[in-house]
Structure formats: structure tokens, C-alpha cells
Amino acid sequence: MTSILGVAVAIAFSFITITLIASYYRFQNIVQQAEETNPDEMGASASDVLRVQLARYLAGCARRGTSFSIALIRQQKQEAAVRMDSPIVTSIKQAARRDDVVCLYDDQTAVLLLESEPEDGVNILTRITDTLGPLFEGGCVGIASYPGHGLSGKDLMAVAQDALDRTSPEEPIVLPEIEDLDEDEDVEEPEAVAEEQEEAAESEEPQDEEGSRGWREKRKNSMLDELTGVLKPSAISAYMQRQMSEIRRKKEPAALFCIGVNNMEHIARFHGDDAADDVMAGVSQVLQDNLRADDLIGRHEKYAYLVLAECSLDEAEIIGKRITTLVQQAQFESEQKKLKTTITLGVATFPEHGRNLHQLYLAGQRVLDHSRANDIRAYAVYDPEIHDKMPTKPMKSIKSIQA
């Protein structure tokens, strides 16, 4: 009886194993065929193929910690159905990058999956649709971005469809605004408000020299943290993204410094919150006094800063060592007390450690997390062999940095 039961278990196990292997190879076969074959020729629907491709792309980008965009590209010529061998799909493939994925949504719409930051998505799609010429005449594109618009394929498709519905002849390509809410409840203004305030200030015509000074002061106050005098958490994303885009356009190197200020909970507990504020303001002043005027400094989280500087990897190491030493040597006055602290600093550079701000942020934060976990109060440059062993935290925005 035992022998028969053992044989039955072995048969069942073999059957399950064979089924799983067959399912895996069927998945790989669908992915491979879907690049060139129409869904109906594979015995599948367009939605089935899209789900497979989207699931694969989601998994890959989540594993690498990168962003991607999903674009619904709709043509208006009713007589030419969109198929994998149709001229418009062939042209999209030729214009897209090698790793981008093209599949079908319906008989009027193609889907393009491309690894890109949100701010790059519209530019890439504009370039691609420009190459389509008459094939795209009167067409439109709706874009959604991962993770800004959602973490599931269903959410992303809903946003892309909504964007497609909002297109017009005047705006044929639509990427909905990503709501970037700061987790710190003390921050009252989201990034959009900061930008609106800046635009409003810029639009005001200064009437005289005194009015001009007031106009500049108003614009400055809309984006700077009142305590530290550097970029607010709600403004840091937009300004650093803008600076990073300019650096990439010039093909210059850059470094992102993730700076954690140490002992702050201890200082707040034993000396009070006002003393902690004085120390944060003092550290900010050290950064401002010893970095260049065009280096962007922003407050990040409660006791941390981010700095984006246009410099090489070698220069970043020198900067990291210098400001770490300067903070360690400084004394910060709070009422009658002279307080000291240190910083822990993680450095990631472009292009060595990432090609966009989000990747640099993830790398820099891994360095910072590793140093804190090992009580290292110094600077360190990102090393994937060391720092990628740190568990990946849930992806946030740049205030996590996405934008």
C-alpha cells in the first residue's frame, strides 16, 4: 500500500512539474511570437498578449527599480487597421529603441512600452510620432508612467486610456500630471503649488527697482524652506529634474549626494525641538557656504538633505569628504549651548551609477542605508557589490525621487 501511495505521489509531482515547465515555455513562446505575430495568428487576443507583455515589463522595471511609460498610439485612418504587420506598427518599431516593446490594443491603437522617466516620455513619443509622418496624421497618444500613475497594469492602462480621451488637435500627446504628495504632514505645499507660485511671481511685471526686489523675494520664498534656506521638499523634485535634464543635454557628469544628519533624535529629545532646528539650519549653512552657487541643495525628509552637483566621480569624492569633515568640525549654537553633530553621506554619480535622477537616488539611498546600518558616520560612494545587498525599500516619489 505504501509503495502504491509513493508511486502516486511521484506521478502527481511529475505531472505538476511538467505542467509548470510547459506553462513557462508557453509564456516565453508567446512573448517571442508577440514581437512579430498578430494575436489572432497565435490563438490569443490582443488583450492577452498585452497583459503578458505588460506583466513582464512591470516585473523587470520593479526588479531594477526603474520607471517606464506605457503609450497608447491611436491612428485616425479608419480604413487601415492596426496590426503587427501594418505600416504604422512597423514604423513605430523602427523609430523605437531596441528594448522597447510594441503590441496591439485594438484595431485603431498600438501600445508602446518604453523604459523612461516621466519627463522624457512626451519627448520620446513626440520624436517617434514625428517620424510616422502621414501615418499619424490626426492621431493621438495617451501616456501613463510607472510608478507615478500606479503600480499595476490595470491602473496604468486606465490612466493611459483617460489620457487618450483627453487629447485634442491642439494637444495630440497627453501625459497626465503625477500627483506627488509629500509624506511629511508639516509640508503644506505640494510641488505643483510651488511651481504655480513661481510662475505667478514670474508673470508679475516689476514696476520699479523696489518692486523688482519684492518680485524676486516672492519667487524665492515660494520654493525655499523657511528654516534652512534651501529648496523645500515640495519643490526639490521639479528643480532637480530640470537641472538633471540640462546636465544630460550638455553631456556633463553629475553627482547626487544623499545626506543624513546624525544624532538629531537625541538632540531633539535632550535639548528640545528648537535646538534640533538650529542644528539643521547650521548644517544647511555649512552646505551653502562650501558648495558652488549652481549646486542644488534641498531638504529631504525630516533630518536629511539632497545635493545635485555637476561634477565627476573623482570630484564628488573630494566634495563628499570635505563637507563631511566640515560638518564634523562645526559647532552649532542654540541659545547658550554649542552643539555638535555629524553627517552620513551616500554618493551616486551620472553616468557611472545611473542615467537618471531616480536611479541615482536609489543608489545614493542604498549607500546611506548601508552606512547607517553599520554605524558608519562618513561619506561613501555607491558600490553595487556592497550596497545592492541592502533590502530594496518600497518605491517612492523624489520626494522619493521620481520627478
Disulfide bonds with the S-S distance in Angstrom:
none
